Structures are given as structure tokens and as C-alpha cells.
Amino acid sequence: MIELKSEVTCPHCGHRAVEEMPTDACQFFYECEGCGRLLRPKPGDCCVFCSYGSVPCPPAQQDKSCH
């Protein structure tokens, strides 16, 4: 079963927020609610959920290419 919620943790301030992930696309940008910094995926990751989330994005969960 595909999980649609992931807890994003900001690497700059440690703020955490549970967000709903899009099912058909990767999210390349995420603005931290704690410090306001714009998060981008780490090199090699397809989206911010794969880099900073507790659960990878739905395409990654389905082993589909999302790069």
C-alpha cells in the first residue's frame, strides 16, 4: 500500500511537518515553516520527500523511475 503522508524534517532548523505527497509527480521544492528556507532534493534524490521525509515519494515507493 502506498503511503501518501511523510514527515519532512528541515536539515537547517530541525522543524518537522507532516505533508501530503502528490501521487503523480515529484516535489522539487519545499519551504520550511520553521526557518523559511527553501529545501531542494539532495544530489541523486528525485524530490524533497526522498531527501528529507520519513517516507519516500509515491513513485519511489512503487519502484518507478522518478528522476
N, CA, C, O and CB atoms as a CASP TS submission, in Angstrom:
PFRMAT TS
TARGET T0000
AUTHOR 0000-0000-0000
METHOD Language model
MODEL 1
PARENT N/A
ATOM      1  N   MET     1       0.842  -1.185   0.000  1.00  0.00           N
ATOM      2  CA  MET     1       0.000   0.000   0.000  1.00  0.00           C
ATOM      3  C   MET     1       0.888   1.250   0.000  1.00  0.00           C
ATOM      4  O   MET     1       1.880   1.325   0.726  1.00  0.00           O
ATOM      5  CB  MET     1      -0.958  -0.003   1.227  1.00  0.00           C
ATOM      6  N   ILE     2       0.520   2.198  -0.805  1.00  0.00           N
ATOM      7  CA  ILE     2       1.282   3.440  -0.938  1.00  0.00           C
ATOM      8  C   ILE     2       0.912   4.403   0.197  1.00  0.00           C
ATOM      9  O   ILE     2      -0.263   4.674   0.446  1.00  0.00           O
ATOM     10  CB  ILE     2       1.019   4.100  -2.321  1.00  0.00           C
ATOM     11  N   GLU     3       1.936   4.905   0.871  1.00  0.00           N
ATOM     12  CA  GLU     3       1.707   5.916   1.909  1.00  0.00           C
ATOM     13  C   GLU     3       1.732   7.287   1.250  1.00  0.00           C
ATOM     14  O   GLU     3       2.596   7.563   0.418  1.00  0.00           O
ATOM     15  CB  GLU     3       2.781   5.822   3.051  1.00  0.00           C
ATOM     16  N   LEU     4       0.788   8.147   1.619  1.00  0.00           N
ATOM     17  CA  LEU     4       0.679   9.462   0.997  1.00  0.00           C
ATOM     18  C   LEU     4       1.133  10.592   1.911  1.00  0.00           C
ATOM     19  O   LEU     4       1.210  11.742   1.478  1.00  0.00           O
ATOM     20  CB  LEU     4      -0.739   9.705   0.569  1.00  0.00           C
ATOM     21  N   LYS     5       1.432  10.282   3.161  1.00  0.00           N
ATOM     22  CA  LYS     5       1.904  11.321   4.081  1.00  0.00           C
ATOM     23  C   LYS     5       3.337  11.011   4.496  1.00  0.00           C
ATOM     24  O   LYS     5       3.713   9.856   4.698  1.00  0.00           O
ATOM     25  CB  LYS     5       0.979  11.425   5.333  1.00  0.00           C
ATOM     26  N   SER     6       4.119  12.071   4.616  1.00  0.00           N
ATOM     27  CA  SER     6       5.512  11.933   5.017  1.00  0.00           C
ATOM     28  C   SER     6       5.853  13.098   5.936  1.00  0.00           C
ATOM     29  O   SER     6       5.410  14.225   5.716  1.00  0.00           O
ATOM     30  CB  SER     6       6.464  11.892   3.775  1.00  0.00           C
ATOM     31  N   GLU     7       6.646  12.816   6.971  1.00  0.00           N
ATOM     32  CA  GLU     7       7.082  13.880   7.873  1.00  0.00           C
ATOM     33  C   GLU     7       8.403  14.439   7.352  1.00  0.00           C
ATOM     34  O   GLU     7       9.420  13.747   7.320  1.00  0.00           O
ATOM     35  CB  GLU     7       7.232  13.356   9.345  1.00  0.00           C
ATOM     36  N   VAL     8       8.362  15.699   6.947  1.00  0.00           N
ATOM     37  CA  VAL     8       9.547  16.367   6.421  1.00  0.00           C
ATOM     38  C   VAL     8      10.286  17.019   7.585  1.00  0.00           C
ATOM     39  O   VAL     8       9.689  17.740   8.385  1.00  0.00           O
ATOM     40  CB  VAL     8       9.168  17.423   5.330  1.00  0.00           C
ATOM     41  N   THR     9      11.587  16.761   7.670  1.00  0.00           N
ATOM     42  CA  THR     9      12.424  17.361   8.713  1.00  0.00           C
ATOM     43  C   THR     9      13.433  18.285   8.051  1.00  0.00           C
ATOM     44  O   THR     9      14.215  17.854   7.204  1.00  0.00           O
ATOM     45  CB  THR     9      13.146  16.266   9.564  1.00  0.00           C
ATOM     46  N   CYS    10      13.415  19.552   8.437  1.00  0.00           N
ATOM     47  CA  CYS    10      14.339  20.531   7.878  1.00  0.00           C
ATOM     48  C   CYS    10      15.756  20.263   8.388  1.00  0.00           C
ATOM     49  O   CYS    10      15.971  20.162   9.596  1.00  0.00           O
ATOM     50  CB  CYS    10      13.893  21.969   8.236  1.00  0.00           C
ATOM     51  N   PRO    11      16.725  20.146   7.471  1.00  0.00           N
ATOM     52  CA  PRO    11      18.100  19.899   7.904  1.00  0.00           C
ATOM     53  C   PRO    11      18.762  21.131   8.516  1.00  0.00           C
ATOM     54  O   PRO    11      19.828  21.025   9.122  1.00  0.00           O
ATOM     55  CB  PRO    11      18.922  19.416   6.735  1.00  0.00           C
ATOM     56  N   HIS    12      18.141  22.293   8.362  1.00  0.00           N
ATOM     57  CA  HIS    12      18.720  23.542   8.860  1.00  0.00           C
ATOM     58  C   HIS    12      18.281  23.873  10.282  1.00  0.00           C
ATOM     59  O   HIS    12      19.097  24.259  11.119  1.00  0.00           O
ATOM     60  CB  HIS    12      18.348  24.679   7.943  1.00  0.00           C
ATOM     61  N   CYS    13      16.960  23.716  10.553  1.00  0.00           N
ATOM     62  CA  CYS    13      16.468  24.108  11.885  1.00  0.00           C
ATOM     63  C   CYS    13      15.829  22.961  12.660  1.00  0.00           C
ATOM     64  O   CYS    13      15.532  23.108  13.845  1.00  0.00           O
ATOM     65  CB  CYS    13      15.467  25.225  11.748  1.00  0.00           C
ATOM     66  N   GLY    14      15.613  21.810  12.000  1.00  0.00           N
ATOM     67  CA  GLY    14      15.029  20.661  12.680  1.00  0.00           C
ATOM     68  C   GLY    14      13.514  20.671  12.741  1.00  0.00           C
ATOM     69  O   GLY    14      12.921  19.752  13.306  1.00  0.00           O
ATOM     70  N   HIS    15      12.862  21.699  12.167  1.00  0.00           N
ATOM     71  CA  HIS    15      11.393  21.760  12.171  1.00  0.00           C
ATOM     72  C   HIS    15      10.833  20.547  11.437  1.00  0.00           C
ATOM     73  O   HIS    15      11.377  20.120  10.418  1.00  0.00           O
ATOM     74  CB  HIS    15      10.884  23.082  11.512  1.00  0.00           C
ATOM     75  N   ARG    16       9.742  19.997  11.963  1.00  0.00           N
ATOM     76  CA  ARG    16       9.094  18.839  11.344  1.00  0.00           C
ATOM     77  C   ARG    16       7.650  19.174  11.009  1.00  0.00           C
ATOM     78  O   ARG    16       6.964  19.867  11.761  1.00  0.00           O
ATOM     79  CB  ARG    16       9.159  17.608  12.274  1.00  0.00           C
ATOM     80  N   ALA    17       7.203  18.670   9.868  1.00  0.00           N
ATOM     81  CA  ALA    17       5.819  18.871   9.460  1.00  0.00           C
ATOM     82  C   ALA    17       5.374  17.671   8.640  1.00  0.00           C
ATOM     83  O   ALA    17       6.114  17.186   7.784  1.00  0.00           O
ATOM     84  CB  ALA    17       5.656  20.190   8.651  1.00  0.00           C
ATOM     85  N   VAL    18       4.168  17.195   8.902  1.00  0.00           N
ATOM     86  CA  VAL    18       3.600  16.092   8.122  1.00  0.00           C
ATOM     87  C   VAL    18       2.901  16.698   6.915  1.00  0.00           C
ATOM     88  O   VAL    18       2.035  17.563   7.052  1.00  0.00           O
ATOM     89  CB  VAL    18       2.605  15.219   8.981  1.00  0.00           C
ATOM     90  N   GLU    19       3.286  16.236   5.738  1.00  0.00           N
ATOM     91  CA  GLU    19       2.753  16.767   4.486  1.00  0.00           C
ATOM     92  C   GLU    19       2.186  15.639   3.646  1.00  0.00           C
ATOM     93  O   GLU    19       2.645  14.499   3.720  1.00  0.00           O
ATOM     94  CB  GLU    19       3.839  17.526   3.704  1.00  0.00           C
ATOM     95  N   GLU    20       1.175  15.974   2.839  1.00  0.00           N
ATOM     96  CA  GLU    20       0.626  15.009   1.887  1.00  0.00           C
ATOM     97  C   GLU    20       1.427  15.113   0.594  1.00  0.00           C
ATOM     98  O   GLU    20       1.677  16.207   0.088  1.00  0.00           O
ATOM     99  CB  GLU    20      -0.904  15.263   1.630  1.00  0.00           C
ATOM    100  N   MET    21       1.818  13.970   0.074  1.00  0.00           N
ATOM    101  CA  MET    21       2.652  13.944  -1.129  1.00  0.00           C
ATOM    102  C   MET    21       1.783  13.827  -2.375  1.00  0.00           C
ATOM    103  O   MET    21       0.742  13.169  -2.349  1.00  0.00           O
ATOM    104  CB  MET    21       3.659  12.778  -1.069  1.00  0.00           C
ATOM    105  N   PRO    22       2.206  14.464  -3.469  1.00  0.00           N
ATOM    106  CA  PRO    22       1.485  14.261  -4.730  1.00  0.00           C
ATOM    107  C   PRO    22       1.699  12.825  -5.201  1.00  0.00           C
ATOM    108  O   PRO    22       2.771  12.257  -4.996  1.00  0.00           O
ATOM    109  CB  PRO    22       1.958  15.279  -5.820  1.00  0.00           C
ATOM    110  N   THR    23       0.692  12.245  -5.824  1.00  0.00           N
ATOM    111  CA  THR    23       0.787  10.846  -6.250  1.00  0.00           C
ATOM    112  C   THR    23       1.374  10.693  -7.642  1.00  0.00           C
ATOM    113  O   THR    23       1.843   9.613  -8.001  1.00  0.00           O
ATOM    114  CB  THR    23      -0.573  10.205  -6.211  1.00  0.00           C
ATOM    115  N   ASP    24       1.355  11.760  -8.428  1.00  0.00           N
ATOM    116  CA  ASP    24       1.743  11.639  -9.829  1.00  0.00           C
ATOM    117  C   ASP    24       2.957  12.472 -10.209  1.00  0.00           C
ATOM    118  O   ASP    24       3.277  12.596 -11.391  1.00  0.00           O
ATOM    119  CB  ASP    24       0.600  12.027 -10.694  1.00  0.00           C
ATOM    120  N   ALA    25       3.633  13.042  -9.226  1.00  0.00           N
ATOM    121  CA  ALA    25       4.781  13.896  -9.528  1.00  0.00           C
ATOM    122  C   ALA    25       5.709  13.957  -8.331  1.00  0.00           C
ATOM    123  O   ALA    25       5.334  13.607  -7.212  1.00  0.00           O
ATOM    124  CB  ALA    25       4.324  15.313  -9.926  1.00  0.00           C
ATOM    125  N   CYS    26       6.937  14.411  -8.591  1.00  0.00           N
ATOM    126  CA  CYS    26       7.896  14.637  -7.521  1.00  0.00           C
ATOM    127  C   CYS    26       7.871  16.112  -7.138  1.00  0.00           C
ATOM    128  O   CYS    26       7.623  16.973  -7.981  1.00  0.00           O
ATOM    129  CB  CYS    26       9.324  14.197  -7.949  1.00  0.00           C
ATOM    130  N   GLN    27       8.124  16.395  -5.891  1.00  0.00           N
ATOM    131  CA  GLN    27       8.132  17.780  -5.417  1.00  0.00           C
ATOM    132  C   GLN    27       9.584  18.224  -5.272  1.00  0.00           C
ATOM    133  O   GLN    27      10.329  17.703  -4.443  1.00  0.00           O
ATOM    134  CB  GLN    27       7.358  17.925  -4.057  1.00  0.00           C
ATOM    135  N   PHE    28       9.969  19.195  -6.092  1.00  0.00           N
ATOM    136  CA  PHE    28      11.368  19.630  -6.147  1.00  0.00           C
ATOM    137  C   PHE    28      11.711  20.703  -5.123  1.00  0.00           C
ATOM    138  O   PHE    28      12.882  20.882  -4.786  1.00  0.00           O
ATOM    139  CB  PHE    28      11.682  20.143  -7.519  1.00  0.00           C
ATOM    140  N   PHE    29      10.710  21.416  -4.625  1.00  0.00           N
ATOM    141  CA  PHE    29      10.953  22.493  -3.674  1.00  0.00           C
ATOM    142  C   PHE    29      10.000  22.362  -2.496  1.00  0.00           C
ATOM    143  O   PHE    29       8.861  21.918  -2.642  1.00  0.00           O
ATOM    144  CB  PHE    29      10.796  23.871  -4.350  1.00  0.00           C
ATOM    145  N   TYR    30      10.493  22.760  -1.321  1.00  0.00           N
ATOM    146  CA  TYR    30       9.663  22.755  -0.123  1.00  0.00           C
ATOM    147  C   TYR    30      10.147  23.886   0.771  1.00  0.00           C
ATOM    148  O   TYR    30      11.334  23.960   1.088  1.00  0.00           O
ATOM    149  CB  TYR    30       9.724  21.371   0.621  1.00  0.00           C
ATOM    150  N   GLU    31       9.241  24.769   1.179  1.00  0.00           N
ATOM    151  CA  GLU    31       9.615  25.869   2.064  1.00  0.00           C
ATOM    152  C   GLU    31       9.351  25.459   3.510  1.00  0.00           C
ATOM    153  O   GLU    31       8.226  25.127   3.882  1.00  0.00           O
ATOM    154  CB  GLU    31       8.832  27.167   1.706  1.00  0.00           C
ATOM    155  N   CYS    32      10.412  25.489   4.316  1.00  0.00           N
ATOM    156  CA  CYS    32      10.300  25.124   5.726  1.00  0.00           C
ATOM    157  C   CYS    32       9.439  26.142   6.462  1.00  0.00           C
ATOM    158  O   CYS    32       9.648  27.350   6.346  1.00  0.00           O
ATOM    159  CB  CYS    32      11.694  25.027   6.377  1.00  0.00           C
ATOM    160  N   GLU    33       8.469  25.639   7.223  1.00  0.00           N
ATOM    161  CA  GLU    33       7.605  26.517   8.006  1.00  0.00           C
ATOM    162  C   GLU    33       8.320  27.078   9.225  1.00  0.00           C
ATOM    163  O   GLU    33       7.882  28.075   9.799  1.00  0.00           O
ATOM    164  CB  GLU    33       6.361  25.772   8.440  1.00  0.00           C
ATOM    165  N   GLY    34       9.422  26.442   9.623  1.00  0.00           N
ATOM    166  CA  GLY    34      10.166  26.886  10.797  1.00  0.00           C
ATOM    167  C   GLY    34      11.106  28.038  10.512  1.00  0.00           C
ATOM    168  O   GLY    34      11.053  29.068  11.183  1.00  0.00           O
ATOM    169  N   CYS    35      11.985  27.868   9.501  1.00  0.00           N
ATOM    170  CA  CYS    35      13.000  28.890   9.236  1.00  0.00           C
ATOM    171  C   CYS    35      12.807  29.600   7.892  1.00  0.00           C
ATOM    172  O   CYS    35      13.493  30.580   7.602  1.00  0.00           O
ATOM    173  CB  CYS    35      14.372  28.261   9.277  1.00  0.00           C
ATOM    174  N   GLY    36      11.872  29.103   7.073  1.00  0.00           N
ATOM    175  CA  GLY    36      11.585  29.762   5.802  1.00  0.00           C
ATOM    176  C   GLY    36      12.544  29.423   4.675  1.00  0.00           C
ATOM    177  O   GLY    36      12.415  29.963   3.576  1.00  0.00           O
ATOM    178  N   ARG    37      13.501  28.541   4.922  1.00  0.00           N
ATOM    179  CA  ARG    37      14.457  28.185   3.862  1.00  0.00           C
ATOM    180  C   ARG    37      13.809  27.256   2.848  1.00  0.00           C
ATOM    181  O   ARG    37      12.949  26.440   3.181  1.00  0.00           O
ATOM    182  CB  ARG    37      15.714  27.521   4.459  1.00  0.00           C
ATOM    183  N   LEU    38      14.239  27.399   1.617  1.00  0.00           N
ATOM    184  CA  LEU    38      13.725  26.574   0.534  1.00  0.00           C
ATOM    185  C   LEU    38      14.577  25.318   0.421  1.00  0.00           C
ATOM    186  O   LEU    38      15.776  25.388   0.151  1.00  0.00           O
ATOM    187  CB  LEU    38      13.710  27.357  -0.805  1.00  0.00           C
ATOM    188  N   LEU    39      13.944  24.172   0.628  1.00  0.00           N
ATOM    189  CA  LEU    39      14.656  22.899   0.541  1.00  0.00           C
ATOM    190  C   LEU    39      14.568  22.369  -0.878  1.00  0.00           C
ATOM    191  O   LEU    39      13.534  22.474  -1.537  1.00  0.00           O
ATOM    192  CB  LEU    39      14.082  21.869   1.543  1.00  0.00           C
ATOM    193  N   ARG    40      15.664  21.805  -1.327  1.00  0.00           N
ATOM    194  CA  ARG    40      15.732  21.145  -2.630  1.00  0.00           C
ATOM    195  C   ARG    40      16.248  19.731  -2.403  1.00  0.00           C
ATOM    196  O   ARG    40      16.908  19.477  -1.396  1.00  0.00           O
ATOM    197  CB  ARG    40      16.652  21.935  -3.635  1.00  0.00           C
ATOM    198  N   PRO    41      15.963  18.802  -3.316  1.00  0.00           N
ATOM    199  CA  PRO    41      16.438  17.419  -3.131  1.00  0.00           C
ATOM    200  C   PRO    41      17.959  17.346  -3.064  1.00  0.00           C
ATOM    201  O   PRO    41      18.663  18.146  -3.681  1.00  0.00           O
ATOM    202  CB  PRO    41      15.932  16.528  -4.268  1.00  0.00           C
ATOM    203  N   LYS    42      18.450  16.373  -2.305  1.00  0.00           N
ATOM    204  CA  LYS    42      19.891  16.108  -2.272  1.00  0.00           C
ATOM    205  C   LYS    42      20.298  15.520  -3.624  1.00  0.00           C
ATOM    206  O   LYS    42      19.458  14.948  -4.318  1.00  0.00           O
ATOM    207  CB  LYS    42      20.271  15.132  -1.092  1.00  0.00           C
ATOM    208  N   PRO    43      21.566  15.650  -4.007  1.00  0.00           N
ATOM    209  CA  PRO    43      22.021  15.050  -5.266  1.00  0.00           C
ATOM    210  C   PRO    43      21.702  13.553  -5.308  1.00  0.00           C
ATOM    211  O   PRO    43      21.999  12.820  -4.364  1.00  0.00           O
ATOM    212  CB  PRO    43      23.537  15.272  -5.449  1.00  0.00           C
ATOM    213  N   GLY    44      21.101  13.113  -6.397  1.00  0.00           N
ATOM    214  CA  GLY    44      20.735  11.712  -6.551  1.00  0.00           C
ATOM    215  C   GLY    44      19.314  11.382  -6.128  1.00  0.00           C
ATOM    216  O   GLY    44      18.796  10.323  -6.482  1.00  0.00           O
ATOM    217  N   ASP    45      18.671  12.277  -5.372  1.00  0.00           N
ATOM    218  CA  ASP    45      17.276  12.067  -4.975  1.00  0.00           C
ATOM    219  C   ASP    45      16.357  12.790  -5.947  1.00  0.00           C
ATOM    220  O   ASP    45      16.734  13.796  -6.548  1.00  0.00           O
ATOM    221  CB  ASP    45      17.028  12.560  -3.524  1.00  0.00           C
ATOM    222  N   CYS    46      15.135  12.257  -6.094  1.00  0.00           N
ATOM    223  CA  CYS    46      14.215  12.828  -7.067  1.00  0.00           C
ATOM    224  C   CYS    46      13.374  13.960  -6.494  1.00  0.00           C
ATOM    225  O   CYS    46      12.867  14.792  -7.246  1.00  0.00           O
ATOM    226  CB  CYS    46      13.315  11.757  -7.604  1.00  0.00           C
ATOM    227  N   CYS    47      13.214  14.003  -5.154  1.00  0.00           N
ATOM    228  CA  CYS    47      12.347  15.041  -4.580  1.00  0.00           C
ATOM    229  C   CYS    47      12.688  15.278  -3.107  1.00  0.00           C
ATOM    230  O   CYS    47      13.495  14.557  -2.519  1.00  0.00           O
ATOM    231  CB  CYS    47      10.858  14.643  -4.724  1.00  0.00           C
ATOM    232  N   VAL    48      12.064  16.293  -2.530  1.00  0.00           N
ATOM    233  CA  VAL    48      12.336  16.639  -1.135  1.00  0.00           C
ATOM    234  C   VAL    48      11.864  15.556  -0.168  1.00  0.00           C
ATOM    235  O   VAL    48      12.431  15.414   0.915  1.00  0.00           O
ATOM    236  CB  VAL    48      11.672  17.958  -0.789  1.00  0.00           C
ATOM    237  N   PHE    49      10.835  14.789  -0.541  1.00  0.00           N
ATOM    238  CA  PHE    49      10.367  13.719   0.343  1.00  0.00           C
ATOM    239  C   PHE    49      11.386  12.591   0.421  1.00  0.00           C
ATOM    240  O   PHE    49      11.578  11.995   1.480  1.00  0.00           O
ATOM    241  CB  PHE    49       9.019  13.177  -0.139  1.00  0.00           C
ATOM    242  N   CYS    50      12.038  12.297  -0.703  1.00  0.00           N
ATOM    243  CA  CYS    50      13.071  11.252  -0.695  1.00  0.00           C
ATOM    244  C   CYS    50      14.310  11.712   0.086  1.00  0.00           C
ATOM    245  O   CYS    50      15.018  10.889   0.666  1.00  0.00           O
ATOM    246  CB  CYS    50      13.467  10.875  -2.143  1.00  0.00           C
ATOM    247  N   SER    51      14.567  13.013   0.102  1.00  0.00           N
ATOM    248  CA  SER    51      15.731  13.542   0.810  1.00  0.00           C
ATOM    249  C   SER    51      15.469  13.800   2.293  1.00  0.00           C
ATOM    250  O   SER    51      16.313  13.482   3.132  1.00  0.00           O
ATOM    251  CB  SER    51      16.183  14.818   0.155  1.00  0.00           C
ATOM    252  N   TYR    52      14.317  14.368   2.625  1.00  0.00           N
ATOM    253  CA  TYR    52      14.080  14.850   3.993  1.00  0.00           C
ATOM    254  C   TYR    52      12.840  14.271   4.666  1.00  0.00           C
ATOM    255  O   TYR    52      12.545  14.610   5.812  1.00  0.00           O
ATOM    256  CB  TYR    52      13.965  16.333   3.978  1.00  0.00           C
ATOM    257  N   GLY    53      12.113  13.402   3.969  1.00  0.00           N
ATOM    258  CA  GLY    53      10.879  12.857   4.517  1.00  0.00           C
ATOM    259  C   GLY    53      11.066  11.521   5.210  1.00  0.00           C
ATOM    260  O   GLY    53      12.060  10.826   5.002  1.00  0.00           O
ATOM    261  N   SER    54      10.097  11.180   6.032  1.00  0.00           N
ATOM    262  CA  SER    54      10.115   9.894   6.721  1.00  0.00           C
ATOM    263  C   SER    54       9.682   8.760   5.789  1.00  0.00           C
ATOM    264  O   SER    54       9.938   7.588   6.063  1.00  0.00           O
ATOM    265  CB  SER    54       9.205   9.940   7.952  1.00  0.00           C
ATOM    266  N   VAL    55       9.023   9.122   4.684  1.00  0.00           N
ATOM    267  CA  VAL    55       8.550   8.160   3.687  1.00  0.00           C
ATOM    268  C   VAL    55       8.926   8.711   2.318  1.00  0.00           C
ATOM    269  O   VAL    55       8.698   9.894   2.062  1.00  0.00           O
ATOM    270  CB  VAL    55       6.991   7.911   3.803  1.00  0.00           C
ATOM    271  N   PRO    56       9.495   7.896   1.424  1.00  0.00           N
ATOM    272  CA  PRO    56       9.813   8.385   0.076  1.00  0.00           C
ATOM    273  C   PRO    56       8.546   8.670  -0.724  1.00  0.00           C
ATOM    274  O   PRO    56       7.462   8.221  -0.351  1.00  0.00           O
ATOM    275  CB  PRO    56      10.682   7.365  -0.671  1.00  0.00           C
ATOM    276  N   CYS    57       8.674   9.403  -1.809  1.00  0.00           N
ATOM    277  CA  CYS    57       7.528   9.785  -2.633  1.00  0.00           C
ATOM    278  C   CYS    57       6.844   8.557  -3.233  1.00  0.00           C
ATOM    279  O   CYS    57       7.474   7.508  -3.371  1.00  0.00           O
ATOM    280  CB  CYS    57       7.971  10.739  -3.750  1.00  0.00           C
ATOM    281  N   PRO    58       5.549   8.673  -3.596  1.00  0.00           N
ATOM    282  CA  PRO    58       4.820   7.531  -4.160  1.00  0.00           C
ATOM    283  C   PRO    58       5.491   6.874  -5.365  1.00  0.00           C
ATOM    284  O   PRO    58       5.533   5.645  -5.413  1.00  0.00           O
ATOM    285  CB  PRO    58       3.457   7.969  -4.555  1.00  0.00           C
ATOM    286  N   PRO    59       6.023   7.625  -6.351  1.00  0.00           N
ATOM    287  CA  PRO    59       6.707   6.923  -7.450  1.00  0.00           C
ATOM    288  C   PRO    59       7.892   6.073  -6.967  1.00  0.00           C
ATOM    289  O   PRO    59       8.109   4.976  -7.481  1.00  0.00           O
ATOM    290  CB  PRO    59       7.197   7.935  -8.481  1.00  0.00           C
ATOM    291  N   ALA    60       8.644   6.561  -6.003  1.00  0.00           N
ATOM    292  CA  ALA    60       9.774   5.800  -5.467  1.00  0.00           C
ATOM    293  C   ALA    60       9.283   4.573  -4.698  1.00  0.00           C
ATOM    294  O   ALA    60       9.920   3.521  -4.736  1.00  0.00           O
ATOM    295  CB  ALA    60      10.639   6.692  -4.554  1.00  0.00           C
ATOM    296  N   GLN    61       8.150   4.706  -3.998  1.00  0.00           N
ATOM    297  CA  GLN    61       7.578   3.575  -3.272  1.00  0.00           C
ATOM    298  C   GLN    61       7.148   2.464  -4.228  1.00  0.00           C
ATOM    299  O   GLN    61       7.159   1.288  -3.866  1.00  0.00           O
ATOM    300  CB  GLN    61       6.385   4.034  -2.428  1.00  0.00           C
ATOM    301  N   GLN    62       6.771   2.841  -5.445  1.00  0.00           N
ATOM    302  CA  GLN    62       6.327   1.875  -6.455  1.00  0.00           C
ATOM    303  C   GLN    62       7.474   1.404  -7.336  1.00  0.00           C
ATOM    304  O   GLN    62       7.255   0.713  -8.330  1.00  0.00           O
ATOM    305  CB  GLN    62       5.237   2.484  -7.321  1.00  0.00           C
ATOM    306  N   ASP    63       8.702   1.777  -6.971  1.00  0.00           N
ATOM    307  CA  ASP    63       9.884   1.415  -7.755  1.00  0.00           C
ATOM    308  C   ASP    63       9.831   1.925  -9.190  1.00  0.00           C
ATOM    309  O   ASP    63      10.379   1.308 -10.102  1.00  0.00           O
ATOM    310  CB  ASP    63      10.049  -0.081  -7.766  1.00  0.00           C
ATOM    311  N   LYS    64       9.165   3.057  -9.375  1.00  0.00           N
ATOM    312  CA  LYS    64       9.131   3.674 -10.696  1.00  0.00           C
ATOM    313  C   LYS    64      10.223   4.722 -10.762  1.00  0.00           C
ATOM    314  O   LYS    64      10.602   5.313  -9.751  1.00  0.00           O
ATOM    315  CB  LYS    64       7.738   4.299 -10.996  1.00  0.00           C
ATOM    316  N   SER    65      10.712   4.938 -11.939  1.00  0.00           N
ATOM    317  CA  SER    65      11.723   5.972 -12.120  1.00  0.00           C
ATOM    318  C   SER    65      11.076   7.329 -11.967  1.00  0.00           C
ATOM    319  O   SER    65      10.098   7.644 -12.645  1.00  0.00           O
ATOM    320  CB  SER    65      12.411   5.848 -13.495  1.00  0.00           C
ATOM    321  N   CYS    66      11.627   8.132 -11.072  1.00  0.00           N
ATOM    322  CA  CYS    66      11.065   9.478 -10.881  1.00  0.00           C
ATOM    323  C   CYS    66      12.177  10.514 -10.943  1.00  0.00           C
ATOM    324  O   CYS    66      12.055  11.590 -10.358  1.00  0.00           O
ATOM    325  CB  CYS    66      10.308   9.579  -9.528  1.00  0.00           C
ATOM    326  N   HIS    67      13.258  10.200 -11.645  1.00  0.00           N
ATOM    327  CA  HIS    67      14.370  11.136 -11.791  1.00  0.00           C
ATOM    328  C   HIS    67      14.156  12.008 -12.979  1.00  0.00           C
ATOM    329  O   HIS    67      14.988  12.867 -13.272  1.00  0.00           O
ATOM    330  CB  HIS    67      15.691  10.408 -11.914  1.00  0.00           C
TER
END
